[in-house]
Amino acid sequence: MAEPLEFSYLYARVCGAFSKMRLGDTARELMRVSGSIVALWKTLFNEEAPNLPEAKLVFEAERRVIARSIESFLRLAKPFSESSELIHALISKYEISVIKSMLFRLRAGEPKPEETSYSSSIIDQALSEWPRIDDMFRRTPYAWLNAQSLENIAVAENHLDQQYYMSLWSSAHKIDQHKVGTILDLIRWETIYQNVVWALRIRRYYGMTKQDAAGMFVEVKSVDTTTLALQTFQYDIERIESFEHWPLKQLLEGQTGPVLDVPILEIRTQEDLFAMVRRNLHLHPFSYTPIYCYFKLLEYETSLLLAVLESVRLGVAPEEKAKVMWIPGGKTV
């Protein structure tokens, strides 16, 4: 059972780790790295890049970034056994990401990947049973995935996201109230924003109506996580001024055209959530809140590093990166 002294130690370690992350100005420096993946490798890992083809080197860098993030999180969080279910639920996000990529490969009839960016017993089983989707996820939490899932991957992805957030909520809810801090509130807001973004995505990219979207949002028992997303159907996404009275109007900052730009709004949700995480890390040090906040901070850093790797692979110039990437801990530029 964690005592106040242990919570103080946890908080101090998270603060120390946070100060060393590639966020804010440090991230801006990283984005200025130009040249090949070899140069970026040395910057990221402080060592010479292995002699591999560029495509393989990018994949190895991505895998290493994710592995390093997970290892850092587990090293800090594992001693706090009361939060072990929450830790497992958080990390499952990487597992779900690999499963999503598998679904696209299966639908395209592609061979199984030689390697994946994240490994687990479930991923290993899926690879060994490829491409028989019913067997790939048999007796796992994802056993509901089947051939029909490949016919509508958008729905399958949505259900995977719902599964993730419900698992996260359930695991956090089991932590004693005086130790959980604001984890539940942080999860609630992330879920609300996820639902809002999803509602606007399916309208923009799939032309879905409110009726079409029934059952496609994450709902948490006794907590309202859907109202703000459902309200977006009242407004015209082709006329941004129609959102004048939307309760989340602050998410429209940065919009530059007459129609709603969903990617820009998504960046604003990330900025808001990052601010919440950073603020709550310091407001609730004597609880398990720092464990959750540390994972989210690592997740933001990892997402940025993967985006930088992808931009180098695509040959995006440093000045162009600054126009499209969100820098955690800084402002959108």
C-alpha positions in Angstrom: 0.0 0.0 0.0 1.4 3.3 -1.0 2.2 5.8 1.8 2.6 9.6 1.6 6.4 9.3 1.5 6.1 6.9 -1.5 3.7 9.2 -3.3 6.2 12.1 -2.7 9.0 10.0 -4.2 6.7 9.1 -7.2 5.9 12.8 -7.8 9.5 13.8 -7.6 10.6 11.2 -10.1 7.8 12.2 -12.5 8.8 15.8 -12.3 12.4 14.9 -12.9 11.6 12.7 -15.9 9.2 15.5 -17.3 12.1 18.0 -17.2 14.2 15.8 -19.5 11.5 15.0 -22.1 11.7 16.3 -25.7 8.8 18.7 -25.3 8.5 22.5 -25.9 11.7 24.2 -26.9 13.6 20.8 -26.9 11.1 19.5 -29.4 11.5 22.5 -31.6 15.3 21.9 -31.7 14.6 18.3 -32.8 12.3 19.4 -35.6 15.1 21.5 -37.0 17.3 18.4 -37.6 17.6 18.1 -41.4 19.1 15.4 -43.5 18.7 11.7 -43.4 17.3 9.3 -40.8 20.9 8.6 -39.9 21.4 12.1 -38.6 18.1 11.9 -36.7 19.0 8.5 -35.2 22.2 10.0 -33.6 20.2 12.9 -32.2 17.5 10.6 -30.8 19.7 7.9 -29.3 23.1 9.5 -28.9 24.8 6.8 -30.9 25.7 5.9 -34.5 22.9 4.4 -36.6 23.2 0.7 -37.5 24.0 -0.1 -41.1 20.5 -0.8 -42.4 18.4 0.3 -45.4 16.5 3.5 -44.7 13.1 2.0 -44.5 14.3 -0.6 -42.0 16.1 2.0 -40.1 13.0 4.2 -39.7 11.0 1.2 -38.5 13.8 0.3 -36.0 13.8 3.9 -34.7 10.0 3.8 -34.3 10.1 0.5 -32.5 12.9 1.8 -30.2 11.1 5.1 -29.4 8.0 3.1 -28.3 9.9 0.5 -26.4 11.9 3.2 -24.5 8.7 5.0 -23.6 7.1 1.9 -22.2 10.2 0.8 -20.4 10.5 4.3 -18.8 6.8 4.1 -17.7 7.1 0.6 -16.2 10.3 1.3 -14.4 8.6 4.2 -12.6 5.1 2.8 -12.1 5.6 -1.0 -11.4 6.5 -0.6 -7.7 3.0 0.7 -7.1 1.1 -2.6 -7.3 -2.3 -1.1 -6.4 -2.3 0.6 -9.8 -1.2 -2.5 -11.8 -4.5 -2.9 -13.6 -4.5 0.8 -14.6 -0.9 0.4 -15.8 -1.9 -2.6 -18.0 -4.9 -0.7 -19.3 -2.8 2.3 -20.3 -0.2 0.2 -22.1 -2.9 -1.6 -24.1 -3.1 1.5 -26.2 0.0 0.4 -28.0 -1.4 -3.1 -28.5 -4.6 -1.7 -30.0 -2.6 0.5 -32.4 -0.8 -2.6 -33.7 -4.1 -4.4 -34.1 -5.5 -1.5 -36.1 -2.6 -1.7 -38.5 -3.1 -5.5 -38.8 -6.7 -5.0 -39.8 -5.7 -2.7 -42.7 -3.1 -5.3 -43.8 -5.6 -8.1 -43.7 -8.2 -6.2 -45.7 -5.6 -5.4 -48.3 -4.5 -9.0 -48.5 -1.0 -8.2 -47.5 1.3 -10.7 -45.9 1.8 -10.6 -42.1 4.4 -8.1 -41.0 7.8 -9.4 -40.2 8.0 -7.3 -37.1 5.6 -5.0 -35.2 6.3 -1.7 -33.3 5.0 -3.3 -30.1 5.0 -6.9 -28.9 2.7 -8.8 -26.5 1.4 -12.4 -26.1 -1.8 -11.3 -28.0 0.2 -9.8 -30.9 2.4 -12.9 -31.0 -0.8 -15.1 -31.3 -2.2 -12.9 -34.0 1.0 -13.2 -36.0 1.2 -16.9 -35.6 -2.5 -17.4 -36.8 -2.3 -14.9 -39.7 -4.4 -14.4 -41.8 -7.3 -16.4 -40.1 -8.8 -13.5 -38.2 -11.1 -15.7 -36.1 -8.1 -17.6 -34.8 -5.8 -14.5 -34.5 -7.8 -13.1 -31.6 -9.4 -16.2 -30.2 -9.7 -16.2 -26.4 -8.4 -12.6 -26.1 -10.2 -9.4 -25.2 -10.4 -8.8 -28.9 -12.2 -12.1 -29.8 -15.1 -10.1 -31.3 -12.9 -9.2 -34.3 -13.9 -11.3 -37.3 -14.2 -11.2 -41.1 -17.1 -8.7 -40.8 -14.7 -6.3 -39.0 -12.7 -6.0 -42.2 -15.7 -4.9 -44.2 -16.1 -1.8 -42.0 -12.7 -1.0 -40.4 -13.9 2.4 -39.3 -16.5 0.8 -37.0 -13.9 -1.8 -35.8 -11.5 1.0 -35.0 -14.2 2.8 -33.1 -15.1 -0.3 -31.1 -11.4 -0.8 -30.2 -11.2 2.8 -29.0 -14.4 2.2 -26.9 -12.9 -0.9 -25.4 -9.7 1.0 -24.5 -11.5 3.8 -22.7 -13.9 1.5 -20.9 -11.1 -0.6 -19.7 -9.2 2.5 -18.6 -12.2 3.9 -16.7 -12.9 0.5 -15.0 -9.3 0.1 -13.8 -9.1 3.6 -12.5 -12.4 3.3 -10.7 -11.0 0.4 -8.7 -8.4 2.5 -7.0 -9.3 3.8 -3.6 -11.0 7.2 -3.8 -8.4 9.0 -1.6 -5.6 7.7 -3.8 -7.0 8.0 -7.3 -6.7 11.8 -7.3 -8.1 13.3 -10.5 -7.4 10.3 -12.8 -11.1 9.7 -13.4 -11.7 13.3 -14.3 -8.7 13.3 -16.7 -10.0 10.2 -18.3 -13.5 11.7 -18.5 -12.3 14.7 -20.4 -10.1 12.7 -22.7 -13.2 10.5 -23.5 -15.3 13.6 -24.1 -12.8 15.1 -26.5 -12.3 11.7 -28.2 -16.1 11.6 -28.8 -16.2 15.2 -30.1 -13.4 14.5 -32.5 -15.0 11.3 -33.6 -18.4 13.0 -34.2 -16.8 15.6 -36.4 -14.6 13.1 -38.3 -17.5 10.9 -39.2 -19.5 13.9 -40.4 -16.6 15.4 -42.4 -15.2 12.2 -43.9 -18.1 9.8 -44.0 -21.1 12.2 -44.2 -22.8 10.4 -41.2 -25.8 11.9 -39.4 -26.6 11.8 -35.7 -28.8 8.7 -36.3 -25.9 7.0 -38.2 -23.6 7.6 -35.2 -25.8 5.9 -32.7 -23.7 3.5 -30.6 -20.4 4.8 -31.9 -19.4 6.9 -28.8 -17.7 5.9 -25.6 -20.3 5.9 -22.8 -19.4 5.6 -19.2 -22.1 4.6 -16.7 -23.3 7.4 -14.5 -20.9 9.9 -16.3 -21.9 12.1 -19.2 -19.3 11.7 -22.0 -21.5 12.1 -25.1 -23.6 15.2 -24.8 -21.0 17.6 -26.1 -20.2 15.3 -29.1 -23.9 14.9 -29.9 -24.4 18.7 -29.8 -22.0 19.1 -32.7 -24.7 17.6 -35.0 -26.7 20.8 -34.4 -24.1 22.9 -36.2 -23.1 23.3 -39.8 -19.5 22.1 -40.3 -19.5 24.1 -43.6 -20.2 27.3 -41.7 -17.9 27.7 -38.8 -19.8 30.7 -37.5 -22.7 28.3 -36.8 -20.7 27.0 -33.8 -21.0 30.4 -32.1 -22.9 29.0 -29.1 -21.2 25.6 -28.8 -20.0 25.1 -25.2 -16.6 24.0 -26.4 -16.1 27.1 -28.6 -12.6 27.5 -27.3 -11.6 24.5 -29.5 -12.2 26.6 -32.6 -9.1 28.7 -31.9 -6.7 28.4 -34.8 -9.4 27.9 -37.5 -8.6 30.0 -40.5 -11.3 29.2 -43.1 -15.0 29.4 -43.4 -15.5 25.7 -42.9 -14.5 23.5 -39.9 -11.0 22.1 -40.2 -11.1 18.9 -38.1 -7.3 18.3 -37.9 -6.8 21.8 -36.5 -9.6 21.2 -33.9 -8.0 17.9 -33.0 -4.7 19.7 -32.3 -6.6 22.1 -30.0 -8.1 19.2 -28.1 -4.6 17.8 -27.6 -3.4 21.1 -26.3 -6.2 21.3 -23.8 -5.6 17.8 -22.6 -1.9 18.4 -22.3 -2.6 21.5 -20.2 -4.9 19.5 -17.9 -2.4 16.7 -17.5 0.5 19.1 -16.7 -1.7 21.1 -14.2 -3.1 18.1 -12.4 0.4 16.5 -12.1 1.3 19.3 -9.8 -2.0 19.8 -8.0 -2.4 16.2 -6.9 1.1 14.8 -6.0 -0.1 12.6 -3.1 -2.1 10.2 -5.2 -1.7 8.0 -8.2 -2.4 10.9 -10.5 1.3 11.3 -11.3 1.4 7.8 -12.7 -1.4 8.6 -15.2 0.1 12.0 -16.0 3.5 10.4 -16.6 2.0 8.0 -19.1 0.2 10.8 -21.0 3.4 12.9 -21.1 5.3 10.0 -22.5 2.6 9.4 -25.0 2.7 13.0 -26.2 6.5 12.8 -26.5 6.3 9.5 -28.3 3.7 10.7 -30.8 5.9 13.7 -31.6 9.0 11.6 -32.1 7.1 9.2 -34.4 5.8 12.2 -36.4 9.3 13.6 -36.8 10.6 10.2 -37.9 7.8 10.0 -40.5 8.5 13.5 -41.7 12.2 12.7 -42.3 11.3 9.6 -44.2 9.0 11.6 -46.4 11.7 14.3 -46.8 9.6 17.1 -45.2 11.7 20.3 -44.8 12.1 21.6 -41.2 10.2 24.8 -41.9 7.2 22.7 -43.2 7.2 20.4 -40.2 6.6 23.5 -38.0 3.5 24.3 -39.9 1.8 21.0 -39.4 3.1 19.4 -36.2 1.8 20.0 -32.7 4.6 20.6 -30.2 3.6 19.3 -26.7 4.6 21.8 -24.1 4.7 24.6 -26.6 2.2 26.4 -28.9 1.1 25.2 -32.3 3.3 27.0 -34.8 
